[in-house]
Amino acid sequence: MSLIYMSESHRSNSEDAFIISIQSHPNDYQVTAKRWMKTKQNSEKVSWIGLDLQSVGKVGTKGNFNSPFLTSMNEKISNFLRENFVEDTRPPLITFTPITEEQLCKEAAPINIYSKGCFHQQNEMLYRVFKTDARLVRSILDCAGFVSTDCHDWNIMWVGSSGQNYLYEGLNEFQKINHFPNSFELTRKDKMYININAQATNYGKEDYNFIPETFLLPEQYNDFYAAFHRNKGSMWIHKPNGSSQGKGIFLVSSPNDIPLNTACVVSKYISNPLLINELKFDIRIYVLVSSFDPLRIYIYDEGLARFASEIYNPVNINNRFSHLTNYSVNKKNEKFIQNKDWRQDNIGHKWSLAALNTELETMGIDTVLLWTKIYDIIIKSIISIEPLVLDSLRNLSVKRNNCFDLFGFDVLIDSNLKPWLLEVNLSPSMATDSPLDLHIKSNLISDTFNLIGVRAFDRKKETVNKVKARIKARQIQLARDRKKIGDQSFSFIKESNQGKSEEIIKEALEEYERRGNFLRIYPSKGCDHYERFFSGIRPNNKILFKFLYNDLWEENYNLPLKTVIKEVPLSKVIHVTEENESINFDELMIEYILRLSHALNVLTEDCLKQEWKLNIEYFVNHQYWGSPLKNLQTINQKIEDRATELRKKGFDNKKMPVIKALSAIRLEIMLRNTAKNVQLDLINSLFVDDKVGILSDIIKWLSNKAQKFSLVGRKKSKEDNSSTNHAGSFSPIPSFRNYSTAGKKSAFLNGRNLGRRTFNVNNSSHC
Ligand code: ADP
């Protein structure tokens, strides 16, 4: 039984709350624990920006997660394909089915020698398994009618390690290989750290703080040594770079424990894992990337929760059965209980995700929010290697659909319900030691092959020229389809790119139809939030997103897709409440202006920095407002006038408590994310140097002033301390208000219209 401990002095700080395990089960504790979870998760939910699970689906639901959005989307895609792409000149698709224990092949894999030649074998459907045994994969391919080959003319290639360049040479459009070149950039422990850390440096630690602090040894030994001594009493974990299955892993209590002759990583040990039945566990999530350009990421509906086989004891650091959750480690423990029946998926030390969800929900945990955060981690980590993969695809001239990757993401949840990415596996284990393993993995592999779309390709007949001829015929076919649909359907795509864009959309829709038990998390509604983490603009991602999640599609819910799709700016969707309402730009703006007005109220004219004045002046005179303001107003009056104008538009009162709970910084981020066209220019005018929003800048400045002020001996008035704080999470404002003699505002700005925004930044302030 897990309970939450909150130290008396830190009840407001969730970082200080953690779950402990005790033997007795008093109801009071259970209720307190659940209440704590709920409060914590509710506040996180309010400020969540990013994916909306209602439009993606939740894993571990056995396909039973059906939101109205998903249902309608699925129907629209099926209708669109049925109506618009009837004729198909491609070789037929092969269907794969999961296998039973009896169908598992008994023979070992063929030897690991690779012949680069093509032998023009009789059989149309050939596969090659290389550097792995892959018994389950081979069995599924055998059952689908494939034959193993030694050479390069395979239809499917399954490699156990990262692919060598020669494997990608001269592939035809129907060959499929199970790794993208360079995908090891995510799956090697050291590389993962380097790539995710680079994203944190480029886009902010706030967004990339989901891997534990890590050092690469021996190079960063001195930094590690310093961090070790800075964090007194912290635990670290040592992992060799290229290893797996818990090999060479141990907990570190002193820098002297670390051998310096091998390349390894040392990561901060997450010492407060969420426990179930007093046991530590981690989650194995299967993630399929079927394309990097455009990016298409799927997550499998089922996966595994893997438990340590001995009670979690942070003190005894040498007990691997308590600290490591690897199956390969724990199966050696005599206490390990193997699953015997896949239907009883919460028995023993390996559970299904469905069983895990049920248990977490009984603990009071909001699994929708938890999974949303996990999806977020997955998308962000894949984006971290995207430019590297695209580069090598280009260099090797590999076709868009030749590669796929089925990654195994290992995630640990801590007692604050924060998911941590521990590692990503390039070739997740397909061992089937238990009925549960076989059930999940067999479905996973057959669904993977179905999704990527393997076609019966007769290489004897299909010479290179014939392939070219077929591509040409397909283009003609598409042109004919386009005529049939009416040119309007793709009118949002630039004429020169139309053929390719249609292919991209068609591929994505067809693939979605074959998704089986996969949920597509990218592209998905709300995924445009992640655009800023890419190293540049990705036109193919944009095309697909616009087609799928375009405003017009949503608004014209019942219209077929072939109605006009105009070029519209990408909408930003924000998950706000349980009812999944989204807050719009105007609603956020009203709150923002009110807070700004309140902050300005506590400042005297000579306290205003020049750059603030210029920004605000530009803002109130922006073309967004239409009519100009009277020149002689004070800046605060102008702001209030603009707020009144917005209020006249009418807004949803229900949403205001949610908006009021947002911090100033969050409000600024959301404003930027929801803004379109002219609104974006408007809100950008309120950003100093394009980075810090003016409200948070003023708050920070006031806060510093107030601190200095309190240091020189002014006492805070009790009355002021209890006053409502409208300016966001900014407590020192009220005490500062007395000091700054609010109300002394004068018409210090004469309302000159700046026209073009030329900032003559003068950071000095008179105060
Ligand atoms: P391997 O590739 O050998 O499985 P992992 O990085 O997955 O290596 O680590 C093995 C196990 O060690 C994990 O399943 C987890 O239980 C534990 N572990 C790894 N890193 C941490 C960490 N930073 N904090 C807590 N536990 C960890």
Boltz pocket constraint, residues with backbone or C-beta under 6 A from the ligand:
constraints:
  - pocket:
      binder: B
      contacts: [[A, 212], [A, 237], [A, 239], [A, 243], [A, 244], [A, 245], [A, 246], [A, 247], [A, 249], [A, 267], [A, 268], [A, 269], [A, 270], [A, 271], [A, 282], [A, 323], [A, 324], [A, 325], [A, 326], [A, 410], [A, 412], [A, 422], [A, 423]]
      max_distance: 6.0
